[in-house]
Amino acid sequence: MDNKSIDFAAMPQTAIKVVTSPAVFFKQMPKTGGFGEPLVFMMVMGLVAGIVNAVLSFIGLHIGVGIGMALASLIIYPLVGAVLGFIGAAIVFVIWKLMGSRESYETAYRCMAYLAALWPITTAINVVPYIGMLIVIAIWVYYYAIASIETHKISSRRAWLVFGIIGAVLVVMSFGYIIAQRAMMEEASKYRKQLEQSTQEMQKNAEEAQKALEEMQRQLEKK
């Protein structure tokens, strides 16, 4: 990777353009040029998302995330972008191929890498229970549909249909996970209450046995 060819100063402008003018960006995006710059861009966006996650955790908005995990996200998020980005690109590459795209894996990777500009935004939105998840999925559906239309030259109808279905499946899976998680938490709560009740009963029985023993001792002493 040649760092001299990577313009770090231009990355904020690139991220803003992806977010605010996705149709223009993906129409003009170079389809080739190597993996170096998009890889670094994805890692930088992962670092920014990790910072957002840490800040939200520090101020108490990201419930369920400890300070240690929040700090670890500063390392984990960029690594996820570096490693899993190639796997994710392979998945969307197959999807785009099935939709009729003639573009290469490199083009698919570049699309996915620059869409990482959304990570800091979706990380912040995800703190909103339930509704945040729906908004995030809708955002990804919108931007992937735009990339499909502008970069991969897939018809608008097909792009919205395919990614709309994928989004709907993700919503169903997410709510299924939430329902299962709630059921597990309810069962755990019931078990905890039963355990507390059993502990209280055992303590009560122990106290009664202690009193009975003391009474027997007093009776023996009287004799």
N, C-alpha and C positions, 0 to 999 in steps of 0.2 A: 504494500500500500504506500503510495507516494503522498505524504502529507502536504507537499508543496502544491499539489493539484486540488487540495480540499480547501475551499474558501469558508472558514469558520465564521467570518464576519457577515457573510451573506445568509447564514442559516436562519436568523430571526426573520428576515424578509421572506425567505422561502416558506417558513412555517406560516407566516401571516397570509401569504398568497394562497397556500393550500387550504387554509381555513376559510378565508373570505371569498376567494375566487377559484373554486375547485375546477370548474369547467374550463376556464382559461388555462390554469396550471397544467391540467392533464392533457389538454390539446397541444400545448407547447413543450411538454416535458420530453427531453431526449430519451429515446427508447433504448439506447445503448450508451456506453461510456464507462463501463466497469461497475464493480460492486462497492468499491472503496468509499466514495462520497455518500451514497445512500446508506451504507452500513454505519458510518460515523454519524450521519444525521439521525438515524434511528436510535443510536446509543445516547446521543445528546438529548433527544426528546425523552428517552427513558430516564435520564438523570433529572431532567426538569420535572417529569411526572413524579419521580421519587421525592424530590424536594417538596412538591405540592402535597404529596401524601404525608410526609413528615410534619409539615406545618399544620395541616388539618388535624393530625393526631395530637400535636402539642397543645393546640387550642381546644381540644376535646370534641371536635366535630366528627372525627372518624372513630365511631364507637367500635369497640372490640379489637382495636389495634394498639398494642403496647408500644411504649417508647422505643424499646429495643428493636422490635419489628419495623417500626417507622424509620429508624436510622438505617436498618439493614436494607430497606427499600432503595436507599441511595446507591447501593451496589447491585441489588437484585434486578431492579428495573432495567438498567443498561445491559446487564448480562442476558436478560430475557430477550432484549432486542437483538443482541449480537448472535445468540445461539438459536433461539426458537424462531427468529425472524425468517431464517432460511426454510424451516419446516412449514411455517405459516404461508410463505410464498409458494411453496410446492403445492399446498392445498388449494390456494386461490388460482394457481396456474392451471391445475386440473379442471377446476370449475370453469374458468374462462375458456379453456380448450373445448370443453363440452358445450359451451354456449356458442362456439363458432369462432373464437379468437384465433388469429394466425400469428400472434406475437410470441416471442420467446420467453423462457423462464426468467431471463434477465429483466425483461420489461415488467413481468409480473412482480418480481422482487422490488424493482424501483418504485412501482405503484404502491406496494405495501409499505415500503420504507418511508416514503414521503407522507403517507397517511398517518405515520406515527406523530405527526404534528398535532393530531387530535388527542394524544395520550394525556397531556396535562389537563385538558378540558374535561375529558371523560372521567379522569381520576377525581376531579373536584365534584362533578355531577353525581358520581357514584355514592357520595356520602348521604344523599337523599334516599331514604328507605323506599323501596318498591318503585316509585315514580322515576327515580334517578336511573334505575336499571332499564326501564322502558325507553327513557329519553336516549340513553347511551346506545341501545340497540338500534333505535330509529336513526341516530346520527351515523352509525357505521353503515347501515343499509343505504342511506342517502349518498354518502361519499363513495362507497364501492360501486353503486349504480352509475354515478357520474364518471368514475374512472373507467368503467366498462364501456360507456358510451363514447367518451372522448378519446381514450387511448387505444382501446381494443376494437373500436368501431362496431360494437354490438348494438343492435336496434334498441331504442329506448324502451319499447314494450317488453322485450325479452329481458333486458337488464333489470327493470323494476319488478317484473314477475319473479325472476329467479331469486334475486336478493331479498325481495319481499317475503317469499316463502322461507328462505333461510332465516330471516329475522323473526318470522312467526314461530318457527321451530325453536329458535333460541329463547323466545319469550315463554313458550310452553315448558321447555326444559328448565328454565330459571325458576318459574313459579312452582314446578314440580319439586325442585330442590328446596325451595323455601318452605313448601308444605311439609316435606319430609323432615326438614330441620326443625320446624315447629313441633311436629309430632314427637320427635326424639327429645326435644327440650321439655315438652309436657310430661312425657314418660319419666324423664330424669327428675322432674319436679315432684311427680307423684311418689317415685321411689324415695326421694330425699325426705318427703313428708312422712312416709311410712317408717323410714329408718329413724327419724326423729321421734315419732310416736312410740316406736318399739323401745328406743333408748329411754324415753321418759317412763314407760311402764316398767322396764327393768330396774330403773333407778328407784321408782316408787316401791316395787316389790322388795328391793334390797333394804330400803328404809324401814318397811314394815317388818321384815325379818329381823333387822337389827333391834327394833323396838321390842319384838316378841322375845328375843334373846335376853335383852336387858331386863324384861319383866320376869322371865324365868330365873335369872340370877338373883333378883330381889326376893322372889319367893323362897329360893333356897337359903338365902341369907337369913330370912325370918325364922326358918325352921332350925 
